[in-house]
Amino acid sequence: MLSRNRMNEIEAKAQDVLLTAFEDESAFNLPIKISKIAEMLKLTLKEGEFKDPDVVGAYDKASKTIYVAEHDPYVRKAFTIAHEMGHFILHTDKERETFFRKDIVLSDKEERTVEQEANYFAANLLMPRGTLTRYYKLVSDARHLADIFGVSKMVVYRLTKDAFPSEEKEETNLKVEKKS
């Protein structure tokens, strides 16, 4: 679990990236145009197949290239790209040349923290706090918020849980459909 201080730092970095790309919060058209951010950061985006079926994305430091699985739905690709941007912005100090986003639970504590940070960055990049707060007050349904922001319902749930912790006991008042 990330500390509140670290979450605030990550949120601020995501906000800085958004403001650099779009100049001000009123220019954030939804869903966030992730390709414009990639262009501003001078990152190359590529789609393809991964040999390992658990890999859904990768960031190669040397070539400044983000790779996503070509058959994934848009919301997953957008989140994966934003996640890999998180590595680009947050993890410049890491010696690794390539970061992989996998669909598995990580056992190594440092690796888990690095991935949690990239996930939190991605969620904040795609769902900026001010914009999220305005929509959250109007829409209490995770599916509708997910559609507005172009993310999954799980991303909505997790970010609103972190963004509005005082409401955590009430499950952030969000209606999330349970899978049967």
C-alpha positions as a LaTeX table, in Angstrom:
\begin{tabular}{lrrr}
\hline
Residue & $x$ (\AA) & $y$ (\AA) & $z$ (\AA) \\
\hline
Met1 & 0.00 & 0.00 & 0.00 \\
Leu2 & 1.32 & 3.43 & $-0.94$ \\
Ser3 & 1.62 & 6.09 & 1.74 \\
Arg4 & $-0.67$ & 9.13 & 1.54 \\
Asn5 & 2.44 & 11.32 & 0.95 \\
Arg6 & 3.57 & 9.16 & $-1.96$ \\
Met7 & 0.06 & 9.15 & $-3.41$ \\
Asn8 & $-0.02$ & 12.97 & $-3.22$ \\
Glu9 & 3.39 & 13.18 & $-4.96$ \\
Ile10 & 2.23 & 10.87 & $-7.74$ \\
Glu11 & $-1.04$ & 12.75 & $-8.15$ \\
Ala12 & 0.89 & 16.04 & $-8.44$ \\
Lys13 & 3.19 & 14.57 & $-11.10$ \\
Ala14 & 0.21 & 13.32 & $-13.11$ \\
Gln15 & $-1.39$ & 16.77 & $-12.80$ \\
Asp16 & 1.85 & 18.43 & $-14.00$ \\
Val17 & 1.92 & 16.17 & $-17.06$ \\
Leu18 & $-1.72$ & 17.00 & $-17.84$ \\
Leu19 & $-1.20$ & 20.74 & $-17.45$ \\
Thr20 & 1.88 & 20.63 & $-19.67$ \\
Ala21 & $-0.01$ & 18.72 & $-22.36$ \\
Phe22 & $-3.32$ & 20.57 & $-22.17$ \\
Glu23 & $-2.40$ & 23.94 & $-20.55$ \\
Asp24 & $-5.29$ & 24.08 & $-18.09$ \\
Glu25 & $-7.87$ & 21.79 & $-16.56$ \\
Ser26 & $-10.71$ & 23.22 & $-18.63$ \\
Ala27 & $-8.95$ & 21.84 & $-21.73$ \\
Phe28 & $-9.21$ & 18.24 & $-20.46$ \\
Asn29 & $-11.63$ & 16.69 & $-22.92$ \\
Leu30 & $-12.80$ & 13.31 & $-21.74$ \\
Pro31 & $-11.65$ & 10.70 & $-22.10$ \\
Ile32 & $-8.10$ & 12.12 & $-21.81$ \\
Lys33 & $-6.33$ & 11.91 & $-25.16$ \\
Ile34 & $-3.41$ & 9.72 & $-24.13$ \\
Ser35 & $-1.75$ & 9.94 & $-27.56$ \\
Lys36 & $-1.36$ & 13.72 & $-27.14$ \\
Ile37 & 0.43 & 13.15 & $-23.84$ \\
Ala38 & 2.70 & 10.54 & $-25.45$ \\
Glu39 & 3.54 & 12.99 & $-28.21$ \\
Met40 & 4.30 & 15.74 & $-25.69$ \\
Leu41 & 6.57 & 13.37 & $-23.73$ \\
Lys42 & 8.21 & 12.25 & $-27.01$ \\
Leu43 & 7.24 & 8.64 & $-26.38$ \\
Thr44 & 6.53 & 6.24 & $-29.23$ \\
Leu45 & 3.43 & 4.03 & $-28.98$ \\
Lys46 & 3.32 & 0.62 & $-30.64$ \\
Glu47 & 0.85 & $-2.25$ & $-30.65$ \\
Gly48 & 1.74 & $-5.89$ & $-31.04$ \\
Glu49 & 1.66 & $-9.39$ & $-29.64$ \\
Phe50 & 3.69 & $-10.45$ & $-26.60$ \\
Lys51 & 5.24 & $-13.90$ & $-26.35$ \\
Asp52 & 4.19 & $-14.09$ & $-22.70$ \\
Pro53 & 0.36 & $-14.05$ & $-22.56$ \\
Asp54 & 0.49 & $-12.46$ & $-19.08$ \\
Val55 & 2.20 & $-9.33$ & $-20.46$ \\
Val56 & $-0.23$ & $-6.59$ & $-21.48$ \\
Gly57 & 2.25 & $-3.75$ & $-21.93$ \\
Ala58 & 5.89 & $-2.70$ & $-21.76$ \\
Tyr59 & 8.04 & 0.41 & $-21.63$ \\
Asp60 & 11.52 & 0.33 & $-23.16$ \\
Lys61 & 13.68 & 3.12 & $-21.69$ \\
Ala62 & 16.34 & 3.06 & $-24.40$ \\
Ser63 & 13.94 & 3.65 & $-27.28$ \\
Lys64 & 11.34 & 5.59 & $-25.24$ \\
Thr65 & 8.72 & 3.22 & $-26.61$ \\
Ile66 & 5.54 & 1.94 & $-25.00$ \\
Tyr67 & 4.12 & $-1.33$ & $-26.30$ \\
Val68 & 0.54 & $-2.50$ & $-25.77$ \\
Ala69 & $-1.27$ & $-5.70$ & $-26.67$ \\
Glu70 & $-3.04$ & $-5.01$ & $-29.97$ \\
His71 & $-6.14$ & $-7.06$ & $-29.18$ \\
Asp72 & $-6.93$ & $-5.39$ & $-25.85$ \\
Pro73 & $-9.98$ & $-3.10$ & $-25.66$ \\
Tyr74 & $-9.42$ & 0.67 & $-25.76$ \\
Val75 & $-9.86$ & 1.21 & $-22.01$ \\
Arg76 & $-7.21$ & $-1.37$ & $-21.24$ \\
Lys77 & $-4.80$ & 0.02 & $-23.83$ \\
Ala78 & $-5.27$ & 3.56 & $-22.50$ \\
Phe79 & $-4.66$ & 2.44 & $-18.92$ \\
Thr80 & $-1.63$ & 0.38 & $-19.95$ \\
Ile81 & $-0.14$ & 3.34 & $-21.85$ \\
Ala82 & $-0.77$ & 5.64 & $-18.88$ \\
His83 & 0.73 & 2.99 & $-16.55$ \\
Glu84 & 3.89 & 2.79 & $-18.68$ \\
Met85 & 4.04 & 6.60 & $-18.73$ \\
Gly86 & 4.05 & 6.30 & $-14.96$ \\
His87 & 7.27 & 4.30 & $-15.19$ \\
Phe88 & 8.70 & 6.93 & $-17.55$ \\
Ile89 & 7.87 & 9.80 & $-15.16$ \\
Leu90 & 8.30 & 8.13 & $-11.76$ \\
His91 & 11.03 & 5.54 & $-12.18$ \\
Thr92 & 13.91 & 7.29 & $-13.93$ \\
Asp93 & 16.14 & 6.16 & $-11.05$ \\
Lys94 & 15.51 & 2.46 & $-11.70$ \\
Glu95 & 18.29 & 0.59 & $-13.48$ \\
Arg96 & 15.93 & $-1.59$ & $-15.46$ \\
Glu97 & 15.77 & $-0.82$ & $-19.15$ \\
Thr98 & 12.37 & $-2.42$ & $-19.68$ \\
Phe99 & 9.24 & $-2.44$ & $-17.52$ \\
Phe100 & 6.53 & $-5.04$ & $-18.18$ \\
Arg101 & 2.91 & $-4.76$ & $-17.13$ \\
Lys102 & 1.64 & $-8.24$ & $-16.32$ \\
Asp103 & $-1.71$ & $-9.72$ & $-15.41$ \\
Ile104 & $-0.30$ & $-11.53$ & $-12.40$ \\
Val105 & 0.18 & $-10.87$ & $-8.70$ \\
Leu106 & 3.76 & $-9.80$ & $-7.98$ \\
Ser107 & 5.50 & $-11.39$ & $-5.03$ \\
Asp108 & 8.53 & $-9.10$ & $-4.77$ \\
Lys109 & 7.70 & $-6.15$ & $-2.48$ \\
Glu110 & 9.79 & $-3.56$ & $-4.38$ \\
Glu111 & 8.35 & $-4.69$ & $-7.71$ \\
Arg112 & 4.84 & $-4.54$ & $-6.28$ \\
Thr113 & 5.43 & $-0.96$ & $-5.04$ \\
Val114 & 6.81 & 0.15 & $-8.42$ \\
Glu115 & 3.75 & $-1.31$ & $-10.16$ \\
Gln116 & 1.33 & 0.22 & $-7.63$ \\
Glu117 & 2.94 & 3.62 & $-8.21$ \\
Ala118 & 2.58 & 3.26 & $-11.98$ \\
Asn119 & $-1.06$ & 2.17 & $-11.55$ \\
Tyr120 & $-1.84$ & 5.15 & $-9.31$ \\
Phe121 & $-0.15$ & 7.52 & $-11.78$ \\
Ala122 & $-2.19$ & 6.03 & $-14.63$ \\
Ala123 & $-5.47$ & 6.39 & $-12.75$ \\
Asn124 & $-4.70$ & 10.02 & $-11.90$ \\
Leu125 & $-3.62$ & 10.80 & $-15.44$ \\
Leu126 & $-6.84$ & 9.41 & $-16.90$ \\
Met127 & $-9.09$ & 10.70 & $-14.10$ \\
Pro128 & $-7.70$ & 14.08 & $-12.94$ \\
Arg129 & $-8.76$ & 14.93 & $-9.36$ \\
Gly130 & $-10.60$ & 18.19 & $-10.09$ \\
Thr131 & $-12.48$ & 16.75 & $-13.03$ \\
Leu132 & $-13.21$ & 13.53 & $-11.15$ \\
Thr133 & $-14.56$ & 15.49 & $-8.18$ \\
Arg134 & $-16.96$ & 17.46 & $-10.39$ \\
Tyr135 & $-18.31$ & 14.32 & $-12.09$ \\
Tyr136 & $-18.33$ & 12.29 & $-8.88$ \\
Lys137 & $-20.78$ & 14.78 & $-7.35$ \\
Leu138 & $-23.10$ & 14.35 & $-10.34$ \\
Val139 & $-22.77$ & 10.64 & $-11.10$ \\
Ser140 & $-22.73$ & 7.94 & $-8.45$ \\
Asp141 & $-22.55$ & 5.01 & $-10.81$ \\
Ala142 & $-19.14$ & 3.41 & $-11.54$ \\
Arg143 & $-20.24$ & 2.31 & $-15.02$ \\
His144 & $-21.18$ & 5.86 & $-16.02$ \\
Leu145 & $-18.00$ & 7.34 & $-14.57$ \\
Ala146 & $-15.98$ & 4.64 & $-16.36$ \\
Asp147 & $-17.68$ & 5.54 & $-19.66$ \\
Ile148 & $-17.06$ & 9.27 & $-19.14$ \\
Phe149 & $-13.36$ & 8.81 & $-18.33$ \\
Gly150 & $-12.69$ & 5.91 & $-20.71$ \\
Val151 & $-11.49$ & 3.55 & $-17.96$ \\
Ser152 & $-12.72$ & 0.35 & $-16.34$ \\
Lys153 & $-15.17$ & 0.30 & $-13.44$ \\
Met154 & $-12.39$ & $-1.11$ & $-11.24$ \\
Val155 & $-10.17$ & 1.92 & $-11.93$ \\
Val156 & $-13.08$ & 4.19 & $-10.97$ \\
Tyr157 & $-13.69$ & 2.29 & $-7.76$ \\
Arg158 & $-10.04$ & 2.18 & $-6.70$ \\
Leu159 & $-9.33$ & 5.84 & $-7.45$ \\
Thr160 & $-12.50$ & 7.16 & $-5.83$ \\
Lys161 & $-11.72$ & 5.04 & $-2.77$ \\
Asp162 & $-8.30$ & 6.75 & $-2.56$ \\
Ala163 & $-9.51$ & 10.20 & $-3.64$ \\
Phe164 & $-12.43$ & 10.34 & $-1.22$ \\
Pro165 & $-11.17$ & 8.39 & 1.82 \\
Ser166 & $-13.65$ & 9.94 & 4.25 \\
Glu167 & $-16.38$ & 8.05 & 2.42 \\
Glu168 & $-14.49$ & 4.75 & 2.36 \\
Lys169 & $-16.81$ & 3.09 & 4.89 \\
Glu170 & $-19.72$ & 3.75 & 2.57 \\
Glu171 & $-17.84$ & 2.16 & $-0.35$ \\
Thr172 & $-17.53$ & 5.73 & $-1.73$ \\
Asn173 & $-21.26$ & 5.65 & $-2.45$ \\
Leu174 & $-20.48$ & 4.10 & $-5.80$ \\
Lys175 & $-22.75$ & 1.53 & $-7.30$ \\
Val176 & $-20.51$ & $-1.21$ & $-8.65$ \\
Glu177 & $-22.15$ & $-4.19$ & $-10.25$ \\
Lys178 & $-20.94$ & $-7.50$ & $-8.86$ \\
Lys179 & $-20.01$ & $-10.23$ & $-11.32$ \\
Ser180 & $-22.11$ & $-13.32$ & $-10.93$ \\
\hline
\end{tabular}
